[in-house]
Amino acid sequence: MLNLFPYDAKFDFFGKRRYAYIISVILLLASLASLATRGINFGLDFTGGVVIEVGYPKAANLDSIRALLKKNQFNEAVVQYFGTSESVMIRLPPAKSENQNQLADHVLAALKTEEPGVQMRRVEYVGPAVGKELFNSGALAMLTVLGGLLLFVSLRYQLKMAAGAVITLSHDLIMILGFLSITQIEFNLTVLAAYLALAGYSINDMIVVFDRMRENFRKMRKGTEIEIMNASVNQTMSRTVMTALTTFLSVLALFVFGGESLFGFSATLLVGIVLGTFSSIYVASSLALDMGLKRQDLLKLTDKERVIDTAP
């Protein structure tokens, strides 16, 4: 017997899409509530502060310096190497009760209790104007990504798919901000880099699924829209899972071994990978389907193909 629908779906993703919508709405509302009440914990890159550069006679241990500063009530200090392992840059929020030179002297005195040979090299105050410009540039970049995605998917596939992709990407990015708000992870330049990278990651998965759907709409002449879209997601599932898994494991290594300086970056990526995989499988295509996506939206059939397609 001739099988007119050779790519049978193994799992009914679109039949379960209502449950995915419920999960998405709950997470989205929780994210918006946290953003409205708790806000985002912006780091010194965006709020400004005091930059102190010190020199050590030998290679400095950053973990030891961080622990020492926290012991001396400098809990928000950001510590990193500056050029060499003997040169250390310390960033602190501006002090309310003392000027930047007094603050630097207190930091140096604390460091000398552990390493008497440490020397002050420079002290600078960085205002919030630079951070505001960076934040505005990041927001502009995100809007450009959303606009470019809408245009690209509209031209290559269909406007309903483009709308679903843009809504899905916005949904992912808001929930990542919600995660940062709930956990109060410091939003600094490394977290901003991870945030922008996740936009590209989510788009890539969506495009792979959309491409397979368009291909299957040409091959599967007798399947309904839901059957064809289910088959398409099932066919790309192994690729999606393997890509997500290998990326997740690589970032997990950064999370475990990267130290404090990469904590926010890796944590943001880990959450974004999970959200991006979930939304590319369930949300983007489901939204397009519920917006009324039909076979005719993706195919321009010839008269001969229409006869074949409508044959009993």
C-alpha positions in Angstrom: 0.0 0.0 0.0 1.3 3.4 -1.0 2.2 5.5 2.0 1.2 9.1 1.2 2.5 10.4 4.5 6.0 8.7 5.0 7.3 11.0 7.8 5.0 10.1 10.7 5.6 12.3 13.8 6.7 10.4 16.9 5.6 13.0 19.4 2.6 15.4 19.1 4.3 18.7 19.9 1.6 20.9 18.6 -1.2 18.9 20.3 0.5 19.8 23.6 1.2 23.4 22.7 -1.5 24.7 25.1 0.6 23.4 28.0 3.7 25.1 26.6 1.7 28.4 26.4 0.7 28.0 30.0 4.3 27.5 31.1 5.4 30.5 29.0 2.8 32.8 30.4 3.6 31.9 34.0 7.3 32.4 33.5 6.7 35.7 31.5 4.4 37.1 34.2 6.9 36.1 37.0 9.7 37.9 35.0 7.6 41.0 34.4 6.6 41.1 38.1 10.2 40.8 39.3 11.4 43.4 36.8 8.7 45.8 38.0 9.4 45.2 41.7 13.1 44.3 42.1 14.6 45.7 38.9 18.0 44.7 37.6 21.2 44.8 39.6 23.3 46.9 37.3 27.0 46.5 37.8 29.7 49.2 37.9 30.0 49.1 34.1 26.6 50.9 34.0 26.4 52.7 37.3 29.9 54.1 37.5 32.4 53.9 40.4 36.0 54.1 41.5 38.7 52.3 39.5 41.9 51.4 41.5 45.0 49.8 39.9 47.5 48.2 42.2 50.8 46.4 41.5 52.1 43.3 43.2 55.7 42.2 43.5 54.6 38.7 42.3 51.6 37.1 40.6 48.5 38.0 42.6 45.8 35.6 43.7 42.5 37.1 42.7 40.4 34.8 44.9 42.5 35.8 47.9 42.1 39.5 47.1 38.3 39.2 46.7 38.1 37.3 50.1 40.3 40.0 51.8 38.2 42.9 50.4 34.9 41.2 51.5 36.4 40.7 54.9 37.0 44.5 55.0 33.5 45.3 54.0 34.2 46.0 50.3 31.5 43.5 49.3 30.8 44.9 45.8 34.4 45.0 44.6 35.1 43.7 41.1 38.7 42.3 40.9 40.5 41.3 37.7 43.9 41.2 36.2 45.0 44.2 34.2 47.5 43.3 31.6 49.7 41.0 33.7 49.2 38.8 36.7 51.1 41.3 38.8 48.8 44.1 38.0 45.3 44.1 39.5 42.3 46.4 38.8 39.7 46.8 41.5 36.4 48.5 40.8 34.2 49.8 43.6 30.9 51.8 43.8 31.5 55.4 44.8 31.7 55.9 48.5 29.0 58.0 50.1 31.0 59.3 53.1 34.5 59.8 51.6 36.2 60.9 48.4 37.8 58.5 45.9 41.4 59.0 47.3 40.3 58.1 50.8 38.5 55.1 49.5 41.6 54.0 47.6 43.8 54.5 50.7 41.5 52.2 52.7 41.6 49.6 50.0 45.4 49.7 49.9 45.7 49.5 53.6 43.5 46.3 53.5 45.6 44.8 50.8 48.9 45.6 52.7 47.8 43.4 55.6 48.3 40.4 53.4 51.0 41.7 51.0 53.1 44.6 52.3 54.8 45.1 48.9 51.6 46.0 47.0 51.7 49.5 45.5 49.0 52.0 44.3 49.4 52.8 40.6 46.3 54.9 39.7 42.9 55.9 41.0 40.1 57.1 38.7 36.5 57.9 39.0 34.2 56.6 36.2 30.8 58.3 35.9 27.6 56.5 34.9 27.4 58.3 31.5 29.5 55.7 29.7 27.4 52.9 31.2 24.2 54.6 30.1 25.6 54.8 26.6 26.5 51.2 26.6 23.1 50.2 27.8 21.4 52.3 25.1 23.7 50.8 22.5 22.7 47.3 23.7 19.0 48.1 23.5 19.5 49.5 20.0 21.3 46.4 19.0 18.4 44.2 20.3 15.8 46.2 18.4 17.9 45.9 15.2 18.1 42.1 15.7 14.3 41.9 16.1 13.7 44.1 13.0 16.2 42.2 10.9 14.6 38.9 12.0 11.1 40.1 11.1 12.3 41.2 7.6 14.4 38.1 6.9 11.8 35.5 7.9 9.1 37.4 6.1 11.1 37.4 2.9 12.4 33.9 3.1 9.4 32.1 4.6 6.1 33.9 5.6 4.9 36.9 7.6 3.1 34.7 10.2 6.3 32.8 10.8 8.2 36.1 11.2 5.7 37.4 13.7 5.9 34.1 15.7 9.7 34.3 15.6 9.8 37.9 16.8 7.3 37.3 19.6 9.2 34.2 20.7 12.6 36.0 20.7 11.1 38.8 22.7 9.6 36.3 25.1 13.0 34.6 25.6 14.8 37.9 26.2 12.3 39.2 28.7 12.4 35.9 30.6 16.2 36.1 30.7 16.0 39.6 32.2 13.5 38.2 34.6 16.0 35.5 35.7 18.6 38.2 36.2 16.1 40.2 38.2 15.0 37.3 40.4 18.5 36.1 41.2 19.9 39.7 41.3 23.0 38.6 39.3 25.0 41.7 38.5 24.3 42.9 35.0 27.7 43.9 33.6 29.3 43.9 30.2 30.0 40.2 30.2 26.3 39.5 31.0 25.3 41.9 28.2 27.5 40.0 25.8 25.8 36.7 26.8 22.4 38.4 26.4 23.2 39.5 22.9 24.7 36.1 22.0 21.5 34.3 23.1 19.5 36.3 20.6 21.5 34.8 17.8 21.3 31.3 19.4 17.5 31.4 19.5 17.2 32.7 16.0 19.4 29.9 14.6 17.2 27.1 16.1 14.0 28.7 14.8 15.4 29.0 11.3 16.4 25.4 11.2 12.8 24.3 12.2 11.2 26.7 9.7 13.4 25.5 6.9 12.4 21.9 7.5 8.8 22.8 7.6 8.9 24.6 4.3 10.7 21.6 2.8 8.2 19.1 4.2 5.2 21.2 2.9 6.5 20.4 -0.6 7.1 16.7 0.1 4.1 15.8 2.2 1.2 16.4 -0.1 -1.5 14.6 2.0 -0.7 15.7 5.6 -2.5 18.4 7.5 -0.6 21.5 8.7 -0.3 20.1 12.2 0.9 16.7 11.0 3.5 18.2 8.7 4.7 20.7 11.4 4.9 17.9 14.0 6.9 15.7 11.6 9.3 18.7 10.9 10.0 19.3 14.6 10.5 15.6 15.2 13.0 15.4 12.3 15.0 18.3 13.6 14.7 17.2 17.2 18.0 15.2 17.3 19.9 18.2 15.8 18.3 20.6 18.2 18.9 18.5 21.3 22.5 17.7 20.4 23.3 21.3 19.6 21.7 22.5 22.9 23.4 19.7 24.9 26.9 20.3 23.6 26.6 24.0 24.0 25.1 23.6 27.5 28.0 21.3 28.6 30.6 23.7 27.3 29.0 26.6 29.1 28.5 24.4 32.2 32.3 24.0 32.3 32.7 27.8 32.3 30.1 28.0 35.1 31.9 25.5 37.3 35.5 26.4 36.6 35.3 29.9 35.2 35.4 31.6 38.7 33.5 34.7 39.8 34.4 36.8 36.8 32.5 34.5 34.4 29.7 33.5 36.8 27.1 36.0 35.4 28.1 35.3 31.8 27.8 31.5 32.1 24.7 31.5 34.3 22.9 33.7 31.7 23.9 31.5 28.9 22.8 28.3 30.7 19.3 29.7 31.3 19.1 31.2 27.8 20.1 27.9 26.1 17.3 26.0 28.0 14.7 28.8 27.2 15.8 29.1 23.5 15.6 25.3 23.0 12.1 25.2 24.6 10.8 28.1 22.6 12.2 27.0 19.2 10.5 23.6 19.6 7.2 24.7 21.1 6.5 28.4 20.9 7.6 29.9 17.6 6.0 27.4 15.3 2.9 27.1 17.5 2.3 30.8 17.3 2.6 30.7 13.6 0.1 27.8 13.5 -2.4 29.6 15.7 -2.1 32.7 13.6 -3.5 30.7 10.7 -0.4 29.4 8.9 -1.5 27.2 5.9 0.3 25.2 3.3 -0.6 27.8 0.7 1.2 30.5 2.7 4.5 28.7 2.0 3.9 27.3 -1.4 3.1 28.9 -4.8 1.5 25.9 -6.5 1.2 25.5 -10.2 -2.1 24.4 -11.7 -0.8 20.9 -12.2 0.3 20.7 -8.5 -3.1 21.9 -7.3 -4.8 19.1 -9.2 -2.5 16.5 -7.6 -2.9 18.1 -4.2 -6.7 18.1 -4.4 -7.0 14.6 -5.9 -8.9 12.1 -3.6 
